[in-house]
Amino acid sequence: MSGATGITGAPNIMIRSLALVSLAVLLLVVGAVLRPLVDAPNASGPVLSDVEVGFVQDMAAHHQQALQMTARLAPDVDPAVITFADRIDSAQRSNSEHWSAG
């Protein structure tokens, strides 16, 4: 019987190794699933960085400039330009309201 144990020893090692690898993978998956529950974001930190705030401020100024440019069109310009300026005005007012709402 001792010979039978030696023969079945190799498959047992493979099964144990496979079981350990499976357990390790399972623990990694469980950890990844539970991480958002355990690792809550820092609520006291800034929402936007200084660069992001600067970008939003620059874009707000850009949209305001577009509105000023459409308002300064001469009344005798090509009607296609006026139509295009009206579309820009409408879009920029919508965007400006969106940016200032936050």
Backbone hydrogen bonds, N-H to C=O, Kabsch-Sander energy under -0.5 kcal/mol:
donor,donor_aa,acceptor,acceptor_aa,energy
5,T,1,M,-1.5
6,G,2,S,-1.4
7,I,3,G,-1.5
8,T,4,A,-2.1
9,G,5,T,-0.9
10,A,6,G,-0.6
12,N,8,T,-1.6
13,I,9,G,-1.9
14,M,10,A,-2.0
15,I,11,P,-2.6
16,R,12,N,-2.7
17,S,13,I,-2.7
18,L,14,M,-2.7
19,A,15,I,-2.5
20,L,16,R,-2.5
21,V,17,S,-2.5
22,S,18,L,-2.6
23,L,19,A,-2.4
24,A,20,L,-2.4
25,V,21,V,-2.4
26,L,22,S,-2.5
27,L,23,L,-2.5
28,L,24,A,-2.1
29,V,25,V,-2.3
30,V,26,L,-2.6
31,G,27,L,-2.5
32,A,28,L,-2.3
33,V,29,V,-2.2
34,L,30,V,-2.4
35,R,31,G,-1.5
37,L,34,L,-0.9
38,V,34,L,-1.6
39,D,35,R,-3.6
40,A,38,V,-1.3
43,A,41,P,-0.9
45,G,42,N,-0.7
53,V,49,S,-2.3
54,G,50,D,-2.3
55,F,51,V,-2.2
56,V,52,E,-2.3
57,Q,53,V,-2.4
58,D,54,G,-2.5
59,M,55,F,-2.6
60,A,56,V,-2.3
61,A,57,Q,-2.0
62,H,58,D,-2.4
63,H,59,M,-2.5
64,Q,60,A,-2.1
65,Q,61,A,-2.4
66,A,62,H,-1.8
67,L,63,H,-1.7
68,Q,64,Q,-2.1
69,M,65,Q,-2.4
70,T,66,A,-2.0
71,A,67,L,-1.7
72,R,68,Q,-1.1
73,L,70,T,-0.9
77,V,74,A,-1.5
81,V,78,D,-0.8
82,I,78,D,-1.8
83,T,79,P,-2.5
84,F,80,A,-2.3
85,A,81,V,-2.9
86,D,82,I,-2.5
87,R,83,T,-2.0
88,I,84,F,-2.3
89,D,85,A,-3.0
90,S,86,D,-2.5
91,A,87,R,-2.4
92,Q,88,I,-3.1
93,R,89,D,-2.3
94,S,90,S,-1.8
95,N,91,A,-2.5
96,S,92,Q,-2.9
97,E,93,R,-2.2
98,H,94,S,-1.9
99,W,95,N,-2.6
100,S,96,S,-2.2
101,A,97,E,-1.2
102,G,98,H,-0.7
